[in-house]
Amino acid sequence: MQGKFSLPVVNANNPHRGIDRIIEEQDRLIASRLRRDRRVLRLARGNLRRWMARDTRPRACYLEWKAILTRLTPVEIADFLESGSPMARRLSQSSPFAGVLSAAERLAILRRDEKTRT
């Protein structure tokens, strides 16, 4: 029996683990592209600028991304995306790199993940 404050047993088939694997693969591909093509950074900055303009009070995650996108070099940002650090994993939920990968690239990542689970 689990106590009041015990952690749940993580099932190997936990859907969150699958989502995390997919996001990690997407981040690796985005990081690779960011190292080669500075337009990726411009796209992320533009997304973030639009998102922040929508809100009367910017979300904390947007402010964190703004600091990352303005203070770090593209290579440092790519390294951050691939780091797997708690901060990188948390911020991946609000990544301004939306639109960098095509629908076909995202689908290919999903299919590869499905194959590794079967």
PyMOL commands that set and color helices and strands:
alter all, ss='L'
color gray80, all
select helices_A, chain A and resi 15-36+39-54+60-71+74-83+86-94+103-117
alter helices_A, ss='H'
color red, helices_A
deselect
rebuild
show_as cartoon
